[in-house]
Amino acid sequence: MTSDYTIVSSKNNAVLSRHKNNSLCYRVQFKISHNSGTAIDAKHHITFDTYEEIFRLNDDMLDDISLEDIPGEPNTKYLMMQIKPVGQGLGIRGKYVISKINLIHPPDKNCAGLVGVSVPLSETKTFSPNAAYEELICENSSLFAFWNNSDSSMVVQYDFTLVDPTFKKHGLSVPKAVSDVSALVIKKLFLRMKEYKERQINTSSRE
C-alpha cells in the first residue's frame, strides 16, 4: 500500500483501496503464501486462462467472460465481461465491460501481467452483450503477480479505473458510494480467485 491510496475494504486478507486523487481508480492487492517456501512461477498463474478461472469461480455474479483472438497479435485479445445486476430491487442494471488485453511474461523475471485498455464494442467482431445490460468502461487495468522472496509469497495486484458512461455523458462526477459498489464486486471476484489459487498451489506442493 502506498500513501497515494486510501483503504476501502481490508476484509479476508485482501485490500481494496481507492486513489486519493482519482476516486474512480482502485487497487485490489493480496498475497498467496506457499507452505513449502519454494518459489511460485507467476507465469503459470497469470495467463489468458485466468479469465476462465474467474468466470468459473464467480458464475453467480457473472453472466459471461469471453475472449476474442486478434489476428497477428498472439499476446493480445479482446475481453468482454458481463456482470449481473447487484441486489434485488435496487434498480441497478447489469454491466458489460469491453477491453483489449495484453499478456506480459518477461523472460528474465518471476512476474506476469495482463494489461488492458477500454475499446469500443464496434472494434470487436464476435461480442454481443446482453441487451438489458449497460456499458461500464474500465479505462485501464493491470493485473500483475510477482514472487516476493522476503516472505515466500506471490503478490497479486489489480489496478483498474471505472467510468460510468451515463454520469460522464451528463458531465457528472460519480459519487464515491456508487463507484465503491462496483469496486467491491470486483474485489469479490478476485477474492475467490485468491482462495482458489491458495488451495491449488498448496495442494500441489504436498503431492
C-alpha positions in Angstrom: 0.0 0.0 0.0 1.3 3.4 -0.9 0.4 6.8 0.5 -1.5 7.6 -2.7 -4.3 5.2 -1.8 -6.9 5.0 1.0 -8.4 1.7 2.2 -12.0 1.0 1.2 -12.1 -2.7 2.5 -9.5 -4.9 4.1 -11.6 -8.0 4.9 -10.5 -11.5 4.1 -6.8 -10.6 3.8 -7.4 -8.8 0.5 -7.2 -5.0 0.4 -9.4 -2.8 -1.8 -8.1 0.8 -1.9 -9.1 4.0 -3.8 -6.6 6.5 -5.2 -6.7 9.8 -3.3 -6.6 11.9 -6.4 -8.8 9.9 -8.6 -11.9 8.4 -6.9 -12.6 6.1 -10.0 -9.1 4.4 -9.7 -9.0 1.4 -7.5 -6.5 -1.3 -6.4 -7.0 -4.9 -5.1 -4.0 -6.4 -3.5 -3.3 -9.7 -1.7 -0.6 -12.3 -1.1 -0.6 -16.1 -1.7 1.8 -17.9 0.6 3.4 -21.2 -0.4 3.7 -23.7 2.5 6.9 -25.2 1.2 8.6 -21.8 0.8 9.7 -22.6 -2.7 9.1 -20.0 -5.4 5.8 -19.9 -7.3 6.2 -19.3 -11.0 3.8 -16.4 -11.6 3.7 -17.1 -15.3 1.9 -20.4 -14.6 -0.9 -18.5 -12.8 -1.5 -15.3 -14.8 -2.4 -16.2 -18.3 -5.4 -15.7 -20.5 -6.9 -18.8 -18.8 -7.1 -16.6 -15.7 -10.3 -15.1 -17.0 -11.9 -18.5 -17.5 -11.0 -19.3 -13.9 -12.6 -16.1 -12.7 -15.8 -16.8 -14.5 -15.9 -20.4 -13.3 -15.5 -19.2 -9.7 -18.0 -16.4 -10.0 -20.8 -17.6 -12.2 -23.3 -16.4 -9.6 -22.1 -12.8 -10.2 -21.1 -13.0 -13.9 -23.1 -13.9 -16.9 -20.1 -14.4 -19.1 -16.5 -13.7 -19.7 -15.4 -14.1 -23.3 -12.1 -13.7 -25.2 -11.7 -12.9 -28.9 -8.4 -13.5 -30.8 -6.8 -10.7 -32.6 -5.2 -11.7 -35.9 -1.4 -11.2 -35.9 -1.3 -10.4 -32.1 -0.9 -13.7 -30.2 -0.3 -12.0 -26.9 -3.3 -9.7 -27.2 -7.1 -10.5 -27.0 -10.3 -8.7 -26.7 -12.2 -9.3 -23.4 -15.9 -9.0 -22.6 -17.1 -9.3 -19.0 -20.8 -9.2 -18.2 -21.6 -8.5 -14.5 -25.1 -9.5 -13.3 -27.3 -6.9 -11.6 -26.2 -6.2 -8.0 -29.0 -6.9 -5.5 -32.7 -7.3 -6.0 -35.0 -4.3 -6.2 -32.2 -1.8 -6.2 -32.7 -0.8 -9.8 -29.0 -1.4 -10.6 -28.8 -2.9 -14.1 -26.2 -5.4 -15.2 -23.0 -4.1 -16.7 -20.7 -5.2 -19.5 -17.0 -4.2 -20.0 -15.0 -4.4 -23.2 -11.2 -4.3 -23.1 -8.2 -5.0 -25.1 -5.8 -7.2 -23.0 -2.1 -7.7 -23.5 -0.3 -10.6 -21.8 3.1 -9.8 -20.3 5.5 -12.6 -19.4 9.0 -11.1 -19.0 11.5 -13.9 -19.6 14.1 -12.7 -17.1 11.7 -12.0 -14.2 9.4 -14.1 -12.0 6.3 -12.0 -12.7 3.4 -11.9 -15.1 0.7 -9.4 -16.1 -2.5 -8.8 -18.0 -2.7 -5.1 -19.0 -5.9 -3.8 -20.5 -7.4 -0.6 -22.1 -11.0 0.2 -22.9 -12.1 -0.2 -26.6 -15.5 0.3 -28.2 -17.7 -2.7 -28.8 -17.6 -1.9 -32.5 -13.9 -2.8 -32.6 -14.6 -6.4 -31.8 -16.0 -9.0 -34.2 -17.9 -11.6 -32.1 -19.2 -10.0 -28.9 -22.9 -9.4 -28.3 -23.6 -8.2 -24.8 -26.9 -8.8 -23.0 -29.3 -6.2 -24.4 -30.6 -5.3 -21.0 -27.1 -4.5 -19.7 -25.4 -1.1 -19.6 -21.8 -0.4 -20.5 -19.3 0.1 -17.8 -16.0 1.5 -19.0 -12.8 0.1 -17.5 -10.5 2.8 -18.9 -7.4 0.8 -18.0 -6.5 -2.2 -15.9 -3.4 -4.1 -14.9 -3.3 -7.5 -13.2 0.2 -8.4 -12.1 1.7 -11.2 -9.9 5.3 -11.5 -8.8 7.2 -13.6 -6.4 8.4 -12.0 -3.2 11.4 -13.8 -1.8 11.4 -12.0 1.5 8.3 -13.8 2.8 7.8 -16.6 0.3 4.6 -15.3 -1.2 3.2 -14.4 -4.6 1.9 -10.8 -4.5 -1.1 -10.2 -6.7 -2.2 -6.6 -7.6 -5.1 -5.5 -9.8 -5.4 -1.8 -10.6 -8.4 -0.6 -12.5 -10.2 2.7 -13.4 -14.0 2.6 -13.8 -16.1 5.2 -15.6 -19.9 5.1 -15.8 -20.8 6.5 -19.3 -24.2 7.8 -18.0 -22.5 10.1 -15.5 -19.8 11.0 -18.0 -22.4 12.0 -20.7 -24.0 14.5 -18.3 -20.8 15.8 -17.0 -21.4 14.5 -13.5 -18.9 13.1 -11.0 -19.7 9.5 -9.9 -20.4 9.5 -6.2 -17.8 7.5 -4.3 -20.5 5.3 -2.8 -21.7 4.3 -6.3 -18.2 3.5 -7.6 -17.3 1.7 -4.4 -20.2 -0.7 -5.0 -18.7 -1.7 -8.4 -15.2 -1.9 -7.0 -16.4 -4.2 -4.2 -17.9 -6.5 -6.7 -14.5 -6.7 -8.5 -12.8 -7.3 -5.2 -15.1 -10.3 -4.5 -14.3 -11.8 -7.9 -10.6 -11.7 -7.1 -11.0 -12.8 -3.5 -12.5 -16.1 -4.8 -9.5 -16.3 -7.2 -7.2 -15.8 -4.2 -8.8 -18.6 -2.3 -8.7 -21.0 -5.3 -5.1 -20.3 -6.0 -4.1 -20.8 -2.4 -5.7 -24.3 -2.4 -4.3 -25.1 -5.8 -0.7 -24.1 -5.0 -0.5 -25.6 -1.6 -2.2 -28.8 -2.6 0.3 -29.4 -5.4 3.2 -28.7 -3.0 2.1 -31.7 -0.9 1.9 -34.1 -3.8 
